[in-house]
Amino acid sequence: MGRIRQNIEIGEKKFWALFDTGSRNTYVTENVSFQLRTDEFETSKPILLGGKTHSIKKYCDLKCKIKGHEVNTNAFVIDEIGHDEDGKKIDILIGALIMQQWGIIPVPEKEDIDMSNYPKEFVEF
């Protein structure tokens, strides 16, 4: 079983994404953030990711398509996420919060995701 990786779309461009249930938040590289609306924190925020401490100065509104489904969330902008097992550069790390909100179910045995729980409507109580 490998980690779940696949391309997601932002506008007309595709970016390599890692779906990681072990990460609460979603992160994009600086390169990806140029495609998105960003804003800055007043002070930088330290975050430990991949065994390295990063200084988060910006966040963005990530609007993308995952398997043809429109998804959006806030994402933190970092210089580099790292590389996958095959040495391919990871552009976006999709965290558990966005997966829960948009019904994205990891299927590790197929190294894929299931979008059958994608919400057709939002019901708030």
KEDREN-167659 format. One record per atom (N, C-alpha, C): residue in three letters; atom name; y, z, x. Coordinates in Angstrom, 1 decimal. Layout:
BEGIN
<rec ALA, CA, <Y, Z, X>>;
...
***
This chain:
BEGIN
<rec MET, N, <-1.2, 0.0, 0.8>>;
<rec MET, CA, <0.0, 0.0, 0.0>>;
<rec MET, C, <1.2, 0.0, 0.9>>;
<rec GLY, N, <2.1, -0.9, 0.6>>;
<rec GLY, CA, <3.4, -1.0, 1.3>>;
<rec GLY, C, <4.5, -0.6, 0.4>>;
<rec ARG, N, <5.7, -0.5, 1.0>>;
<rec ARG, CA, <6.9, -0.2, 0.2>>;
<rec ARG, C, <7.3, -1.4, -0.6>>;
<rec ILE, N, <8.0, -1.2, -1.6>>;
<rec ILE, CA, <8.3, -2.3, -2.5>>;
<rec ILE, C, <9.6, -2.9, -2.0>>;
<rec ARG, N, <9.6, -4.2, -1.7>>;
<rec ARG, CA, <10.7, -4.9, -1.2>>;
<rec ARG, C, <10.8, -6.3, -1.9>>;
<rec GLN, N, <12.0, -6.7, -2.3>>;
<rec GLN, CA, <12.1, -8.0, -2.8>>;
<rec GLN, C, <13.6, -8.4, -2.9>>;
<rec ASN, N, <13.9, -9.7, -3.1>>;
<rec ASN, CA, <15.3, -10.1, -3.2>>;
<rec ASN, C, <15.8, -9.7, -4.5>>;
<rec ILE, N, <17.1, -9.3, -4.5>>;
<rec ILE, CA, <17.9, -9.2, -5.8>>;
<rec ILE, C, <19.1, -10.0, -5.6>>;
<rec GLU, N, <19.7, -10.4, -6.8>>;
<rec GLU, CA, <20.8, -11.3, -6.8>>;
<rec GLU, C, <22.2, -10.6, -7.1>>;
<rec ILE, N, <23.1, -11.0, -6.3>>;
<rec ILE, CA, <24.5, -10.5, -6.5>>;
<rec ILE, C, <25.3, -11.8, -6.6>>;
<rec GLY, N, <25.8, -12.2, -7.8>>;
<rec GLY, CA, <26.4, -13.5, -7.9>>;
<rec GLY, C, <25.4, -14.6, -7.7>>;
<rec GLU, N, <25.7, -15.5, -6.8>>;
<rec GLU, CA, <24.8, -16.6, -6.4>>;
<rec GLU, C, <24.0, -16.3, -5.2>>;
<rec LYS, N, <24.2, -15.1, -4.6>>;
<rec LYS, CA, <23.5, -14.8, -3.3>>;
<rec LYS, C, <22.3, -13.8, -3.5>>;
<rec LYS, N, <21.4, -14.0, -2.7>>;
<rec LYS, CA, <20.2, -13.1, -2.7>>;
<rec LYS, C, <20.2, -12.1, -1.5>>;
<rec PHE, N, <19.9, -10.9, -1.8>>;
<rec PHE, CA, <19.9, -9.9, -0.7>>;
<rec PHE, C, <18.5, -9.1, -0.7>>;
<rec TRP, N, <18.0, -8.8, 0.5>>;
<rec TRP, CA, <16.7, -8.1, 0.6>>;
<rec TRP, C, <16.9, -6.6, 0.3>>;
<rec ALA, N, <16.1, -6.2, -0.7>>;
<rec ALA, CA, <16.2, -4.8, -1.2>>;
<rec ALA, C, <14.9, -4.0, -1.0>>;
<rec LEU, N, <15.1, -2.8, -0.7>>;
<rec LEU, CA, <14.0, -1.8, -0.6>>;
<rec LEU, C, <14.1, -0.9, -1.8>>;
<rec PHE, N, <13.0, -0.8, -2.6>>;
<rec PHE, CA, <13.0, 0.2, -3.8>>;
<rec PHE, C, <12.3, 1.4, -3.3>>;
<rec ASP, N, <13.1, 2.5, -3.2>>;
<rec ASP, CA, <12.7, 3.8, -2.6>>;
<rec ASP, C, <12.8, 4.9, -3.5>>;
<rec THR, N, <11.7, 5.4, -4.1>>;
<rec THR, CA, <11.8, 6.6, -5.0>>;
<rec THR, C, <12.1, 7.8, -4.3>>;
<rec GLY, N, <11.9, 7.8, -2.9>>;
<rec GLY, CA, <12.2, 9.0, -2.1>>;
<rec GLY, C, <13.7, 9.2, -1.9>>;
<rec SER, N, <14.5, 8.2, -2.2>>;
<rec SER, CA, <16.0, 8.3, -2.1>>;
<rec SER, C, <16.6, 8.4, -3.4>>;
<rec ARG, N, <17.4, 9.4, -3.6>>;
<rec ARG, CA, <18.1, 9.6, -4.9>>;
<rec ARG, C, <19.1, 8.5, -5.2>>;
<rec ASN, N, <19.9, 8.2, -4.2>>;
<rec ASN, CA, <21.1, 7.3, -4.4>>;
<rec ASN, C, <20.7, 5.9, -3.9>>;
<rec THR, N, <21.7, 5.0, -4.2>>;
<rec THR, CA, <21.6, 3.6, -3.8>>;
<rec THR, C, <22.6, 3.3, -2.7>>;
<rec TYR, N, <22.2, 2.5, -1.8>>;
<rec TYR, CA, <23.1, 2.2, -0.6>>;
<rec TYR, C, <23.1, 0.7, -0.4>>;
<rec VAL, N, <24.2, 0.2, 0.0>>;
<rec VAL, CA, <24.4, -1.2, 0.4>>;
<rec VAL, C, <25.0, -1.2, 1.8>>;
<rec THR, N, <24.7, -2.3, 2.5>>;
<rec THR, CA, <25.3, -2.5, 3.8>>;
<rec THR, C, <26.7, -3.0, 3.7>>;
<rec GLU, N, <27.5, -2.9, 4.7>>;
<rec GLU, CA, <28.9, -3.4, 4.7>>;
<rec GLU, C, <28.9, -4.8, 4.4>>;
<rec ASN, N, <28.0, -5.6, 4.9>>;
<rec ASN, CA, <27.9, -7.0, 4.6>>;
<rec ASN, C, <27.8, -7.3, 3.1>>;
<rec VAL, N, <27.0, -6.5, 2.4>>;
<rec VAL, CA, <26.8, -6.7, 0.9>>;
<rec VAL, C, <28.1, -6.3, 0.2>>;
<rec SER, N, <28.7, -5.2, 0.7>>;
<rec SER, CA, <29.9, -4.7, 0.0>>;
<rec SER, C, <31.1, -5.7, -0.1>>;
<rec PHE, N, <31.1, -6.7, 0.7>>;
<rec PHE, CA, <32.1, -7.8, 0.6>>;
<rec PHE, C, <32.0, -8.5, -0.7>>;
<rec GLN, N, <30.8, -8.5, -1.3>>;
<rec GLN, CA, <30.6, -9.2, -2.6>>;
<rec GLN, C, <31.0, -8.4, -3.8>>;
<rec LEU, N, <31.4, -7.1, -3.5>>;
<rec LEU, CA, <31.6, -6.1, -4.6>>;
<rec LEU, C, <32.9, -5.5, -4.6>>;
<rec ARG, N, <33.3, -4.9, -5.7>>;
<rec ARG, CA, <34.5, -4.1, -5.8>>;
<rec ARG, C, <34.2, -2.7, -5.1>>;
<rec THR, N, <35.0, -2.4, -4.2>>;
<rec THR, CA, <34.8, -1.1, -3.4>>;
<rec THR, C, <36.1, -0.2, -3.5>>;
<rec ASP, N, <35.8, 1.0, -3.2>>;
<rec ASP, CA, <36.9, 2.0, -3.1>>;
<rec ASP, C, <36.6, 3.0, -2.0>>;
<rec GLU, N, <37.5, 3.8, -1.6>>;
<rec GLU, CA, <37.3, 4.7, -0.5>>;
<rec GLU, C, <37.4, 6.2, -0.9>>;
<rec PHE, N, <36.6, 7.0, -0.3>>;
<rec PHE, CA, <36.7, 8.4, -0.4>>;
<rec PHE, C, <38.0, 8.9, 0.3>>;
<rec GLU, N, <38.6, 10.0, -0.1>>;
<rec GLU, CA, <39.7, 10.6, 0.7>>;
<rec GLU, C, <39.2, 11.1, 2.0>>;
<rec THR, N, <38.0, 11.7, 2.0>>;
<rec THR, CA, <37.4, 12.1, 3.3>>;
<rec THR, C, <36.0, 11.6, 3.4>>;
<rec SER, N, <35.5, 11.3, 4.6>>;
<rec SER, CA, <34.2, 10.8, 4.7>>;
<rec SER, C, <33.1, 11.8, 4.3>>;
<rec LYS, N, <32.0, 11.3, 3.9>>;
<rec LYS, CA, <30.9, 12.2, 3.5>>;
<rec LYS, C, <29.7, 11.9, 4.4>>;
<rec PRO, N, <29.1, 13.0, 5.0>>;
<rec PRO, CA, <27.9, 12.8, 5.8>>;
<rec PRO, C, <26.7, 12.6, 5.0>>;
<rec ILE, N, <25.8, 11.7, 5.3>>;
<rec ILE, CA, <24.5, 11.5, 4.6>>;
<rec ILE, C, <23.4, 11.3, 5.7>>;
<rec LEU, N, <22.3, 11.9, 5.5>>;
<rec LEU, CA, <21.2, 11.7, 6.4>>;
<rec LEU, C, <20.2, 10.7, 5.7>>;
<rec LEU, N, <20.0, 9.5, 6.4>>;
<rec LEU, CA, <19.2, 8.5, 5.8>>;
<rec LEU, C, <18.4, 7.8, 7.0>>;
<rec GLY, N, <17.2, 7.7, 6.8>>;
<rec GLY, CA, <16.3, 7.1, 7.8>>;
<rec GLY, C, <16.4, 7.9, 9.2>>;
<rec GLY, N, <16.5, 9.2, 9.1>>;
<rec GLY, CA, <16.5, 10.0, 10.3>>;
<rec GLY, C, <17.8, 9.9, 11.1>>;
<rec LYS, N, <18.8, 9.3, 10.5>>;
<rec LYS, CA, <20.1, 9.1, 11.2>>;
<rec LYS, C, <21.2, 9.6, 10.2>>;
<rec THR, N, <22.2, 10.3, 10.8>>;
<rec THR, CA, <23.4, 10.7, 10.0>>;
<rec THR, C, <24.4, 9.6, 9.9>>;
<rec HIS, N, <24.8, 9.2, 8.7>>;
<rec HIS, CA, <25.8, 8.2, 8.5>>;
<rec HIS, C, <27.0, 8.9, 7.9>>;
<rec SER, N, <28.2, 8.3, 8.2>>;
<rec SER, CA, <29.4, 8.7, 7.6>>;
<rec SER, C, <29.8, 7.8, 6.5>>;
<rec ILE, N, <29.8, 8.3, 5.3>>;
<rec ILE, CA, <30.1, 7.4, 4.1>>;
<rec ILE, C, <31.6, 7.5, 3.9>>;
<rec LYS, N, <32.3, 6.4, 3.9>>;
<rec LYS, CA, <33.7, 6.3, 3.7>>;
<rec LYS, C, <34.0, 5.5, 2.4>>;
<rec LYS, N, <33.1, 4.6, 2.0>>;
<rec LYS, CA, <33.3, 3.8, 0.8>>;
<rec LYS, C, <32.2, 3.8, -0.1>>;
<rec TYR, N, <32.5, 3.5, -1.4>>;
<rec TYR, CA, <31.5, 3.3, -2.4>>;
<rec TYR, C, <31.8, 2.0, -3.2>>;
<rec CYS, N, <30.9, 1.5, -3.9>>;
<rec CYS, CA, <31.1, 0.3, -4.6>>;
<rec CYS, C, <30.4, 0.3, -6.0>>;
<rec ASP, N, <30.8, -0.7, -6.8>>;
<rec ASP, CA, <30.2, -0.9, -8.1>>;
<rec ASP, C, <29.2, -2.1, -7.9>>;
<rec LEU, N, <28.0, -1.7, -7.8>>;
<rec LEU, CA, <26.9, -2.7, -7.6>>;
<rec LEU, C, <26.5, -3.3, -8.9>>;
<rec LYS, N, <26.8, -4.5, -9.1>>;
<rec LYS, CA, <26.4, -5.3, -10.2>>;
<rec LYS, C, <25.4, -6.4, -9.7>>;
<rec CYS, N, <24.2, -6.4, -10.2>>;
<rec CYS, CA, <23.2, -7.3, -9.6>>;
<rec CYS, C, <22.2, -7.7, -10.7>>;
<rec LYS, N, <21.3, -8.6, -10.3>>;
<rec LYS, CA, <20.2, -8.9, -11.2>>;
<rec LYS, C, <18.9, -8.6, -10.4>>;
<rec ILE, N, <18.0, -7.9, -11.1>>;
<rec ILE, CA, <16.7, -7.6, -10.6>>;
<rec ILE, C, <15.7, -8.2, -11.5>>;
<rec LYS, N, <15.0, -9.2, -11.0>>;
<rec LYS, CA, <14.0, -9.9, -11.8>>;
<rec LYS, C, <14.7, -10.5, -13.0>>;
<rec GLY, N, <15.9, -11.0, -12.9>>;
<rec GLY, CA, <16.6, -11.6, -14.0>>;
<rec GLY, C, <17.3, -10.6, -15.0>>;
<rec HIS, N, <17.2, -9.3, -14.8>>;
<rec HIS, CA, <17.8, -8.3, -15.6>>;
<rec HIS, C, <19.1, -7.8, -15.0>>;
<rec GLU, N, <20.1, -7.8, -15.8>>;
<rec GLU, CA, <21.4, -7.3, -15.2>>;
<rec GLU, C, <21.3, -5.7, -15.1>>;
<rec VAL, N, <21.8, -5.3, -13.9>>;
<rec VAL, CA, <21.7, -3.8, -13.6>>;
<rec VAL, C, <23.0, -3.5, -12.9>>;
<rec ASN, N, <23.5, -2.3, -13.1>>;
<rec ASN, CA, <24.7, -1.9, -12.4>>;
<rec ASN, C, <24.6, -0.4, -12.1>>;
<rec THR, N, <25.3, 0.0, -11.0>>;
<rec THR, CA, <25.3, 1.4, -10.6>>;
<rec THR, C, <26.4, 1.6, -9.5>>;
<rec ASN, N, <26.7, 2.8, -9.2>>;
<rec ASN, CA, <27.6, 3.1, -8.0>>;
<rec ASN, C, <26.6, 3.1, -6.8>>;
<rec ALA, N, <27.1, 2.6, -5.7>>;
<rec ALA, CA, <26.3, 2.6, -4.5>>;
<rec ALA, C, <27.2, 3.0, -3.3>>;
<rec PHE, N, <26.6, 3.7, -2.3>>;
<rec PHE, CA, <27.4, 4.1, -1.1>>;
<rec PHE, C, <27.3, 2.9, -0.1>>;
<rec VAL, N, <28.3, 2.7, 0.6>>;
<rec VAL, CA, <28.4, 1.7, 1.6>>;
<rec VAL, C, <28.1, 2.3, 3.0>>;
<rec ILE, N, <27.1, 1.8, 3.7>>;
<rec ILE, CA, <26.8, 2.2, 5.1>>;
<rec ILE, C, <26.7, 1.0, 6.0>>;
<rec ASP, N, <26.9, 1.3, 7.3>>;
<rec ASP, CA, <26.9, 0.2, 8.3>>;
<rec ASP, C, <25.5, -0.5, 8.3>>;
<rec GLU, N, <24.5, 0.2, 8.3>>;
<rec GLU, CA, <23.1, -0.3, 8.4>>;
<rec GLU, C, <22.1, 0.5, 7.8>>;
<rec ILE, N, <21.2, -0.1, 7.1>>;
<rec ILE, CA, <20.1, 0.7, 6.4>>;
<rec ILE, C, <18.9, 0.7, 7.4>>;
<rec GLY, N, <18.6, -0.4, 8.0>>;
<rec GLY, CA, <17.4, -0.6, 8.9>>;
<rec GLY, C, <16.6, -1.8, 8.6>>;
<rec HIS, N, <15.4, -1.8, 9.1>>;
<rec HIS, CA, <14.5, -3.0, 8.9>>;
<rec HIS, C, <13.2, -2.5, 8.2>>;
<rec ASP, N, <12.6, -3.4, 7.5>>;
<rec ASP, CA, <11.3, -3.1, 6.9>>;
<rec ASP, C, <10.2, -3.2, 7.9>>;
<rec GLU, N, <8.9, -3.1, 7.4>>;
<rec GLU, CA, <7.8, -3.1, 8.3>>;
<rec GLU, C, <7.6, -4.4, 9.0>>;
<rec ASP, N, <8.1, -5.5, 8.4>>;
<rec ASP, CA, <8.0, -6.8, 9.0>>;
<rec ASP, C, <9.2, -7.2, 9.8>>;
<rec GLY, N, <10.1, -6.3, 10.0>>;
<rec GLY, CA, <11.3, -6.5, 10.9>>;
<rec GLY, C, <12.4, -7.2, 10.2>>;
<rec LYS, N, <12.3, -7.3, 8.8>>;
<rec LYS, CA, <13.4, -8.0, 8.1>>;
<rec LYS, C, <14.5, -7.0, 7.8>>;
<rec LYS, N, <15.8, -7.3, 7.9>>;
<rec LYS, CA, <16.9, -6.4, 7.7>>;
<rec LYS, C, <17.0, -6.1, 6.2>>;
<rec ILE, N, <17.1, -4.8, 5.9>>;
<rec ILE, CA, <17.3, -4.4, 4.5>>;
<rec ILE, C, <18.8, -4.3, 4.2>>;
<rec ASP, N, <19.2, -5.0, 3.2>>;
<rec ASP, CA, <20.6, -5.1, 2.8>>;
<rec ASP, C, <20.9, -4.0, 1.7>>;
<rec ILE, N, <20.0, -3.7, 0.9>>;
<rec ILE, CA, <20.2, -2.8, -0.2>>;
<rec ILE, C, <19.0, -1.8, -0.3>>;
<rec LEU, N, <19.3, -0.5, -0.5>>;
<rec LEU, CA, <18.3, 0.5, -0.8>>;
<rec LEU, C, <18.5, 0.9, -2.2>>;
<rec ILE, N, <17.5, 0.6, -3.1>>;
<rec ILE, CA, <17.6, 1.0, -4.5>>;
<rec ILE, C, <16.9, 2.4, -4.6>>;
<rec GLY, N, <17.7, 3.3, -5.1>>;
<rec GLY, CA, <17.3, 4.7, -5.2>>;
<rec GLY, C, <16.7, 5.1, -6.6>>;
<rec ALA, N, <16.2, 6.3, -6.7>>;
<rec ALA, CA, <15.5, 6.7, -7.9>>;
<rec ALA, C, <16.4, 6.8, -9.1>>;
<rec LEU, N, <17.7, 7.2, -8.9>>;
<rec LEU, CA, <18.6, 7.3, -10.1>>;
<rec LEU, C, <18.7, 6.0, -10.8>>;
<rec ILE, N, <19.0, 4.9, -10.1>>;
<rec ILE, CA, <19.1, 3.6, -10.8>>;
<rec ILE, C, <17.8, 3.1, -11.4>>;
<rec MET, N, <16.7, 3.4, -10.7>>;
<rec MET, CA, <15.4, 3.1, -11.3>>;
<rec MET, C, <15.2, 3.8, -12.6>>;
<rec GLN, N, <15.5, 5.1, -12.7>>;
<rec GLN, CA, <15.3, 5.8, -13.9>>;
<rec GLN, C, <16.2, 5.3, -15.0>>;
<rec GLN, N, <17.5, 5.1, -14.7>>;
<rec GLN, CA, <18.5, 4.6, -15.7>>;
<rec GLN, C, <18.1, 3.3, -16.3>>;
<rec TRP, N, <17.6, 2.3, -15.5>>;
<rec TRP, CA, <17.3, 1.0, -15.9>>;
<rec TRP, C, <15.9, 0.7, -16.2>>;
<rec GLY, N, <15.0, 1.7, -16.2>>;
<rec GLY, CA, <13.6, 1.5, -16.5>>;
<rec GLY, C, <12.8, 0.7, -15.5>>;
<rec ILE, N, <13.2, 0.8, -14.2>>;
<rec ILE, CA, <12.5, 0.1, -13.2>>;
<rec ILE, C, <11.3, 1.0, -12.7>>;
<rec ILE, N, <10.1, 0.5, -12.9>>;
<rec ILE, CA, <8.9, 1.2, -12.5>>;
<rec ILE, C, <8.3, 0.6, -11.3>>;
<rec PRO, N, <8.2, 1.4, -10.2>>;
<rec PRO, CA, <7.5, 0.9, -9.0>>;
<rec PRO, C, <6.0, 0.8, -9.2>>;
<rec VAL, N, <5.4, -0.3, -8.8>>;
<rec VAL, CA, <3.9, -0.5, -8.9>>;
<rec VAL, C, <3.5, -0.7, -7.4>>;
<rec PRO, N, <3.2, 0.4, -6.7>>;
<rec PRO, CA, <2.9, 0.3, -5.3>>;
<rec PRO, C, <1.6, -0.5, -5.0>>;
<rec GLU, N, <0.6, -0.4, -5.8>>;
<rec GLU, CA, <-0.6, -1.1, -5.5>>;
<rec GLU, C, <-0.4, -2.7, -5.6>>;
<rec LYS, N, <0.6, -3.1, -6.2>>;
<rec LYS, CA, <0.9, -4.6, -6.3>>;
<rec LYS, C, <2.1, -4.9, -5.4>>;
<rec GLU, N, <2.7, -3.9, -4.8>>;
<rec GLU, CA, <4.0, -4.0, -4.0>>;
<rec GLU, C, <5.0, -4.8, -4.9>>;
<rec ASP, N, <5.2, -4.3, -6.1>>;
<rec ASP, CA, <6.1, -5.0, -7.1>>;
<rec ASP, C, <6.7, -3.9, -7.9>>;
<rec ILE, N, <7.6, -4.4, -8.8>>;
<rec ILE, CA, <8.2, -3.5, -9.8>>;
<rec ILE, C, <8.0, -4.0, -11.2>>;
<rec ASP, N, <7.9, -3.1, -12.1>>;
<rec ASP, CA, <7.7, -3.5, -13.5>>;
<rec ASP, C, <9.0, -3.2, -14.3>>;
<rec MET, N, <9.5, -4.3, -14.9>>;
<rec MET, CA, <10.8, -4.2, -15.7>>;
<rec MET, C, <10.5, -4.1, -17.2>>;
<rec SER, N, <9.3, -3.8, -17.6>>;
<rec SER, CA, <9.0, -3.8, -19.0>>;
<rec SER, C, <9.7, -2.7, -19.8>>;
<rec ASN, N, <10.2, -1.6, -19.1>>;
<rec ASN, CA, <11.0, -0.6, -19.7>>;
<rec ASN, C, <12.5, -0.7, -19.6>>;
<rec TYR, N, <12.9, -1.9, -19.3>>;
<rec TYR, CA, <14.3, -2.2, -19.2>>;
<rec TYR, C, <14.9, -2.0, -20.6>>;
<rec PRO, N, <16.0, -1.2, -20.7>>;
<rec PRO, CA, <16.5, -0.8, -22.0>>;
<rec PRO, C, <17.2, -2.0, -22.7>>;
<rec LYS, N, <16.8, -2.2, -24.0>>;
<rec LYS, CA, <17.4, -3.2, -24.8>>;
<rec LYS, C, <18.7, -2.6, -25.5>>;
<rec GLU, N, <18.7, -1.3, -25.6>>;
<rec GLU, CA, <19.9, -0.6, -26.1>>;
<rec GLU, C, <19.9, 0.8, -25.5>>;
<rec PHE, N, <21.1, 1.4, -25.4>>;
<rec PHE, CA, <21.2, 2.8, -24.9>>;
<rec PHE, C, <21.4, 3.7, -26.1>>;
<rec VAL, N, <20.6, 4.7, -26.1>>;
<rec VAL, CA, <20.7, 5.7, -27.2>>;
<rec VAL, C, <21.0, 7.1, -26.6>>;
<rec GLU, N, <22.1, 7.6, -27.0>>;
<rec GLU, CA, <22.6, 8.9, -26.4>>;
<rec GLU, C, <22.5, 10.0, -27.5>>;
<rec PHE, N, <22.1, 11.2, -27.1>>;
<rec PHE, CA, <22.0, 12.3, -28.1>>;
<rec PHE, C, <23.0, 13.3, -27.9>>;
***
